[in-house]
């Protein structure tokens, strides 16, 4: 079971969160992209852009944050954090 936790933060307070579960036979990368897409749909956000720093942080910690620089549209929170909690 693959689970990805998505959280929205503003002023160091979590505004909302969700957990996306995926039991498919897809690759890990496909599961991450699919789960991020579902999180963005649920939170009504545009999909963020993966910058080099975002990719590096995710590779090291299985967790990363998407700031305003990662989004084309304006966001009303400080950052979106995703974290793999189970593989």
Backbone as CSV, one residue per row, in Angstrom:
resi,resn,N_x,N_y,N_z,CA_x,CA_y,CA_z,C_x,C_y,C_z
1,UNK,0.856,-1.186,0.000,0.000,0.000,0.000,0.895,1.240,0.000
2,UNK,0.642,2.116,-0.930,1.368,3.388,-1.039,0.451,4.491,-0.517
3,UNK,0.965,5.319,0.407,0.171,6.432,0.935,0.997,7.709,0.915
4,UNK,0.401,8.771,0.388,1.039,10.080,0.318,0.174,11.072,1.089
5,UNK,0.809,11.816,1.990,0.107,12.775,2.839,0.349,14.168,2.283
6,UNK,-0.704,14.882,1.962,-0.605,16.248,1.466,-1.139,17.214,2.503
7,UNK,-0.362,18.303,2.770,-0.749,19.264,3.812,-0.531,20.685,3.304
8,UNK,-1.458,21.559,3.630,-1.365,22.980,3.299,-1.076,23.755,4.578
9,UNK,-0.060,24.633,4.537,0.325,25.395,5.721,0.294,26.892,5.459
10,UNK,-0.095,27.637,6.490,-0.003,29.099,6.475,0.350,29.547,7.885
11,UNK,1.378,30.371,8.025,1.845,30.867,9.324,2.104,29.723,10.305
12,UNK,2.743,28.667,9.819,3.094,27.480,10.612,1.896,26.749,11.201
13,UNK,0.731,26.916,10.604,-0.462,26.179,11.004,-0.979,25.392,9.803
14,UNK,-1.325,24.135,10.056,-1.875,23.317,8.982,-3.318,23.728,8.736
15,UNK,-3.610,24.107,7.502,-4.964,24.525,7.133,-5.840,23.327,6.811
16,UNK,-5.288,22.404,6.042,-6.024,21.190,5.679,-5.027,20.131,5.241
17,UNK,-5.487,18.888,5.272,-4.628,17.779,4.852,-5.481,16.661,4.293
18,UNK,-4.822,15.775,3.599,-5.492,14.604,3.035,-4.441,13.514,2.822
19,UNK,-4.886,12.283,2.825,-4.012,11.143,2.551,-4.560,10.428,1.324
20,UNK,-3.682,10.197,0.357,-4.044,9.500,-0.873,-3.440,8.099,-0.816
21,UNK,-4.277,7.087,-0.980,-3.829,5.689,-0.973,-3.846,5.150,-2.402
22,UNK,-2.837,4.331,-2.721,-2.733,3.778,-4.071,-2.274,2.323,-3.977
23,UNK,-3.123,1.409,-4.415,-2.796,-0.028,-4.414,-2.442,-0.549,-5.802
24,UNK,-2.279,0.348,-6.759,-2.040,-0.093,-8.135,-0.633,-0.676,-8.295
25,UNK,-0.396,-1.263,-9.449,0.912,-1.841,-9.763,1.803,-0.857,-10.516
26,UNK,1.449,0.420,-10.490,2.261,1.448,-11.151,3.627,1.567,-10.498
27,UNK,4.516,2.288,-11.172,5.827,2.561,-10.598,5.680,3.579,-9.472
28,UNK,6.703,3.690,-8.649,6.677,4.639,-7.531,6.473,6.066,-8.046
29,UNK,7.167,6.422,-9.111,7.072,7.771,-9.677,5.652,8.063,-10.142
30,UNK,5.033,7.117,-10.834,3.657,7.306,-11.295,2.701,7.460,-10.114
31,UNK,2.925,6.690,-9.055,2.072,6.791,-7.870,2.198,8.174,-7.235
32,UNK,3.413,8.705,-7.169,3.643,10.036,-6.585,2.930,11.093,-7.408
33,UNK,3.126,11.072,-8.726,2.487,12.066,-9.593,0.965,11.965,-9.544
34,UNK,0.451,10.752,-9.530,-0.998,10.549,-9.473,-1.555,11.062,-8.147
35,UNK,-0.872,10.748,-7.047,-1.333,11.195,-5.729,-1.280,12.721,-5.625
36,UNK,-0.216,13.335,-6.155,-0.109,14.796,-6.136,-1.231,15.428,-6.956
37,UNK,-1.561,14.806,-8.068,-2.663,15.291,-8.900,-3.987,15.227,-8.133
38,UNK,-4.207,14.140,-7.399,-5.429,14.003,-6.605,-5.480,15.031,-5.480
39,UNK,-4.348,15.292,-4.840,-4.284,16.293,-3.771,-4.635,17.669,-4.334
40,UNK,-4.046,18.006,-5.467,-4.321,19.305,-6.089,-5.788,19.426,-6.491
41,UNK,-6.370,18.343,-6.973,-7.790,18.363,-7.338,-8.646,18.588,-6.096
42,UNK,-8.331,17.866,-5.020,-9.113,17.989,-3.781,-8.981,19.383,-3.165
43,UNK,-7.783,19.973,-3.242,-7.543,21.301,-2.670,-7.836,22.424,-3.674
44,UNK,-8.262,22.077,-4.881,-8.562,23.041,-5.943,-7.343,23.919,-6.262
45,UNK,-6.219,23.256,-6.549,-4.960,23.937,-6.874,-4.503,23.548,-8.267
46,UNK,-3.690,24.418,-8.860,-3.013,24.023,-10.092,-1.863,23.096,-9.702
47,UNK,-1.433,22.263,-10.633,-0.336,21.348,-10.320,0.971,22.134,-10.174
48,UNK,1.732,21.847,-9.124,2.996,22.565,-8.934,4.080,22.059,-9.880
49,UNK,5.071,22.902,-10.082,6.223,22.573,-10.918,7.319,22.006,-10.020
50,UNK,7.918,20.906,-10.462,9.011,20.294,-9.694,10.320,21.003,-10.065
51,UNK,10.835,21.821,-9.166,12.123,22.476,-9.367,13.232,21.540,-8.895
52,UNK,14.475,21.826,-9.276,15.606,20.978,-8.873,15.683,20.827,-7.360
53,UNK,15.494,21.930,-6.645,15.562,21.875,-5.177,14.452,20.987,-4.610
54,UNK,13.286,21.047,-5.224,12.152,20.224,-4.788,12.456,18.745,-5.000
55,UNK,13.005,18.421,-6.158,13.347,17.029,-6.491,14.419,16.512,-5.546
56,UNK,15.462,17.305,-5.310,16.555,16.886,-4.425,16.057,16.615,-3.009
57,UNK,15.221,17.519,-2.493,14.682,17.343,-1.146,13.822,16.086,-1.070
58,UNK,13.007,15.844,-2.106,12.135,14.672,-2.114,12.948,13.382,-2.169
59,UNK,14.019,13.369,-2.951,14.871,12.184,-3.039,15.533,11.864,-1.704
60,UNK,15.931,12.904,-0.981,16.623,12.700,0.296,15.685,12.291,1.427
61,UNK,14.505,12.887,1.494,13.660,12.730,2.680,12.289,12.111,2.432
62,UNK,11.951,11.791,1.183,10.594,11.326,0.832,9.547,12.350,1.250
63,UNK,9.953,13.621,1.269,9.080,14.714,1.683,9.596,15.988,1.023
64,UNK,8.678,16.852,0.597,9.097,18.130,0.019,7.991,19.156,0.188
65,UNK,8.372,20.412,-0.043,7.423,21.522,0.060,7.389,22.281,-1.258
66,UNK,6.175,22.633,-1.660,5.966,23.445,-2.858,5.555,24.844,-2.409
67,UNK,6.391,25.841,-2.721,6.140,27.237,-2.364,5.528,27.977,-3.555
68,UNK,5.317,29.275,-3.416,4.743,30.087,-4.489,5.534,29.936,-5.786
69,UNK,6.850,29.799,-5.702,7.689,29.651,-6.895,7.332,28.410,-7.712
70,UNK,6.756,27.408,-7.073,6.407,26.163,-7.751,5.065,26.228,-8.466
71,UNK,4.277,27.259,-8.184,2.941,27.369,-8.760,2.888,28.504,-9.776
72,UNK,2.158,28.296,-10.853,1.947,29.342,-11.851,0.930,30.345,-11.308
73,UNK,-0.131,29.834,-10.689,-1.171,30.683,-10.105,-0.743,31.162,-8.723
74,UNK,-1.396,32.210,-8.264,-1.154,32.713,-6.908,-1.794,31.756,-5.897
75,UNK,-1.126,31.539,-4.767,-1.664,30.671,-3.718,-1.934,31.501,-2.472
76,UNK,-2.931,31.090,-1.683,-3.299,31.837,-0.479,-2.803,31.152,0.796
77,UNK,-1.732,30.374,0.680,-1.103,29.712,1.809,0.406,29.813,1.607
78,UNK,1.182,29.399,2.599,2.640,29.527,2.503,3.275,28.416,1.670
79,UNK,2.851,27.166,1.911,3.398,26.050,1.135,2.510,24.821,1.226
80,UNK,2.675,23.945,0.230,2.028,22.637,0.183,3.125,21.613,0.432
81,UNK,2.931,20.773,1.420,3.932,19.747,1.739,3.369,18.382,1.398
82,UNK,4.191,17.553,0.749,3.797,16.168,0.507,4.825,15.265,1.194
83,UNK,4.351,14.131,1.695,5.199,13.240,2.468,4.725,11.807,2.241
84,UNK,5.642,10.931,1.844,5.296,9.513,1.703,5.281,8.910,3.102
85,UNK,4.144,8.366,3.498,4.053,7.801,4.853,4.026,6.274,4.843
86,UNK,3.858,5.681,3.664,3.903,4.233,3.587,4.165,3.798,2.155
87,UNK,5.038,2.793,2.015,5.300,2.229,0.688,5.154,0.730,0.745
